[in-house]
Amino acid sequence: MTLESVNKKESFYIAIILYKSSSDAPDYKSLYQESFVLIKATSLEAAKAKALNHGKNESVSYKNENGETITWSLQQVIDVNSVLDDDFNASEDGVDLYARHFRNYEAYQSFEPLLSNEPL
């Protein structure tokens, strides 16, 4: 480890992590979760490594009310990027941290259950 890496200032990054649920139930329909995680790291590479580790550590299995095993597992780290305003204060309101752009609203609507009124 070099002195430069020890003294390097940490910055905030946003990681978008995708998880997938599965089950031993024969008629189970997979559910996906997109999670936005705030990460503090000294570089983009370090933030990506932390995001991957975080995603792996969040994997879990449990029995639901019907006795079926539900498993949530890391599907993919979608993106890791610097926050838009690295000087934000947690007590501030309305701070932009991350933004994504897309062209096809219909495609977005088809997978976003809050827009399509599809029950979870």
Buried (B, 14 or more C-beta within 10 A) or exposed (E): EEEEEEEEEEBBBBBBBBBBBBBEEEEBEEBEEEEEBEBEBBEEEBBBBBBBEBBEEBEEEEEEEEEEEBBBBBBEBBBBBBBEEEEEEEEEEEEEBBEEEEEEEEEEEEEEEEEEEEEE
